[in-house]
Amino acid sequence: MYNFEHLRYIILNTMDEPILQCELHCNDPILHYELHCKGCGSPMLLPAGKIVWLFADPDVQPNRSHAIAAVCRLCKSVDTYFFERNYPGHNPRDLVIFADPIRDTMDGPMLGCGAEGCNALVPLFAQWSPGATTEERKADVETWRWGRLQCPAGHSIAKPDWGLS
């Protein structure tokens, strides 16, 4: 059972003042987190609904820092992004906005920290054009740059040994 008050807290308190905007031509806008790539600064729109449920129950959160891993579609870097405003790694440029969903978003595997005694998990998110085939997605995964991914405690997370099915 999800704690909806906690979901509300996550949406309203993990980003700087939410900006709720929509162009007049939007038909079905949904709530997104707009993160900015740490490698190239490009904005990444991730559907909030795919993220907030992971942190809905405080007793089973993957990590206490409201952190995820996301892949930039442009520069292919895989980095950790923090939603908690008071966390040192949070980017104040990141926003909550309404927008049309324009990409297929993979709410992928939980990436585990390899450091002894650290049990933090970081959920991975990636996006593709809706028409991308499985073969195209697999080829894209091979171009991802994994060098800077860390758990909330600052330990490096290595490239996982998994394939896209």
C-alpha positions as CSV (number, residue, x, y, z in Angstrom):
1,M,0.0,0.0,0.0
2,Y,1.4,3.4,-1.0
3,N,1.6,6.3,1.5
4,F,0.0,9.0,-0.6
5,E,0.9,11.7,1.9
6,H,4.5,10.7,1.4
7,L,4.1,10.8,-2.4
8,R,2.7,14.4,-2.0
9,Y,5.8,15.2,0.1
10,I,8.1,13.9,-2.5
11,I,6.6,15.9,-5.3
12,L,6.2,19.1,-3.4
13,N,9.4,19.0,-1.3
14,T,12.1,17.3,-3.3
15,M,12.5,20.0,-5.9
16,D,12.7,23.8,-5.7
17,E,9.4,25.6,-6.2
18,P,7.5,23.3,-8.7
19,I,6.8,25.1,-11.9
20,L,3.5,23.8,-13.4
21,Q,3.4,24.8,-17.0
22,C,1.8,23.6,-20.2
23,E,1.7,25.0,-23.7
24,L,-1.8,25.7,-25.0
25,H,-1.4,22.9,-27.6
26,C,-0.9,20.2,-25.0
27,N,-3.7,17.6,-25.0
28,D,-2.7,15.3,-22.1
29,P,0.2,16.8,-20.2
30,I,1.5,14.8,-17.3
31,L,3.8,15.7,-14.4
32,H,7.5,15.3,-15.2
33,Y,10.8,15.9,-13.4
34,E,13.0,18.1,-15.6
35,L,16.6,17.1,-14.8
36,H,19.6,18.7,-16.3
37,C,22.4,16.4,-17.5
38,K,25.6,16.7,-15.5
39,G,27.6,16.0,-18.6
40,C,26.2,18.4,-21.2
41,G,23.4,20.4,-19.4
42,S,20.7,19.1,-21.7
43,P,17.2,18.8,-20.0
44,M,15.8,15.4,-19.5
45,L,12.0,15.0,-18.9
46,L,11.2,11.9,-16.8
47,P,7.6,11.1,-16.0
48,A,7.1,11.7,-12.2
49,G,4.7,8.8,-12.0
50,K,7.4,6.3,-12.8
51,I,9.7,7.8,-10.1
52,V,7.6,8.7,-7.1
53,W,6.1,5.3,-6.5
54,L,9.6,4.0,-5.8
55,F,9.8,6.3,-2.8
56,A,6.2,6.1,-1.7
57,D,6.7,3.8,1.2
58,P,9.5,5.2,3.5
59,D,10.1,1.6,4.8
60,V,11.1,0.2,1.5
61,Q,12.7,3.1,-0.4
62,P,15.7,2.1,-2.5
63,N,17.7,4.9,-0.8
64,R,16.9,7.6,1.7
65,S,18.2,10.5,-0.6
66,H,15.5,10.2,-3.3
67,A,18.3,9.5,-5.8
68,I,17.9,7.9,-9.2
69,A,20.3,7.2,-12.1
70,A,19.4,8.6,-15.5
71,V,20.9,8.4,-19.0
72,C,21.3,11.5,-21.1
73,R,20.0,10.9,-24.6
74,L,22.5,13.3,-26.1
75,C,25.9,12.7,-24.4
76,K,25.0,9.2,-23.1
77,S,26.4,9.8,-19.6
78,V,24.8,7.9,-16.8
79,D,24.7,9.9,-13.6
80,T,23.0,10.1,-10.2
81,Y,20.4,12.7,-9.7
82,F,19.0,13.8,-6.3
83,F,15.5,15.0,-5.7
84,E,16.0,16.0,-2.1
85,R,16.5,19.8,-2.1
86,N,18.8,19.7,0.9
87,Y,21.1,17.0,-0.5
88,P,24.5,18.4,-1.6
89,G,24.2,16.7,-5.0
90,H,20.8,18.3,-5.8
91,N,20.8,20.7,-8.8
92,P,18.7,23.7,-8.1
93,R,18.0,24.0,-11.9
94,D,15.9,20.8,-11.8
95,L,12.1,21.4,-11.9
96,V,8.7,19.7,-11.7
97,I,6.6,20.6,-14.8
98,F,3.6,19.5,-16.8
99,A,4.5,18.3,-20.3
100,D,3.4,15.9,-23.0
101,P,5.1,12.5,-22.8
102,I,7.3,12.3,-25.9
103,R,9.7,9.4,-25.1
104,D,9.4,5.8,-24.0
105,T,10.9,5.8,-20.5
106,M,12.5,2.6,-19.2
107,D,12.2,2.4,-15.4
108,G,15.0,-0.1,-15.4
109,P,16.8,-2.2,-12.9
110,M,17.9,-1.2,-9.4
111,L,21.7,-0.7,-9.4
112,G,23.4,-1.8,-6.3
113,C,26.4,-0.2,-4.6
114,G,29.4,-2.5,-4.5
115,A,30.9,-1.0,-1.4
116,E,31.0,-3.3,1.6
117,G,28.2,-2.5,4.1
118,C,26.4,-0.1,1.7
119,N,22.9,-1.3,0.8
120,A,21.7,1.7,-1.2
121,L,20.0,0.9,-4.5
122,V,19.7,3.4,-7.3
123,P,16.9,2.9,-9.9
124,L,18.0,3.5,-13.5
125,F,15.9,5.4,-16.0
126,A,16.6,5.7,-19.8
127,Q,14.6,7.1,-22.7
128,W,14.1,6.3,-26.4
129,S,12.0,7.5,-29.2
130,P,8.7,5.6,-29.2
131,G,9.5,3.8,-32.5
132,A,13.0,2.6,-31.4
133,T,13.4,-1.2,-32.0
134,T,14.8,-3.6,-29.4
135,E,18.0,-3.8,-31.5
136,E,18.3,0.0,-31.6
137,R,17.9,0.2,-27.9
138,K,20.5,-2.5,-27.3
139,A,22.9,-0.7,-29.5
140,D,22.2,2.6,-27.6
141,V,22.9,0.9,-24.3
142,E,26.3,-0.1,-25.5
143,T,27.2,3.6,-26.0
144,W,26.3,4.7,-22.4
145,R,29.2,6.2,-20.4
146,W,29.2,4.8,-16.9
147,G,32.2,6.5,-15.3
148,R,30.5,8.9,-12.9
149,L,27.6,7.0,-11.5
150,Q,27.6,6.9,-7.6
151,C,25.3,5.8,-4.8
152,P,24.0,8.5,-2.4
153,A,27.0,7.8,-0.1
154,G,29.5,8.7,-2.9
155,H,30.6,5.1,-3.7
156,S,31.1,4.3,-7.4
157,I,28.6,2.1,-9.1
158,A,30.1,-0.1,-11.8
159,K,28.5,-0.8,-15.2
160,P,26.1,-3.7,-14.6
161,D,26.4,-6.9,-16.5
162,W,23.0,-7.1,-18.0
163,G,21.4,-6.9,-21.4
164,L,18.2,-5.3,-22.7
165,S,15.6,-7.9,-23.5
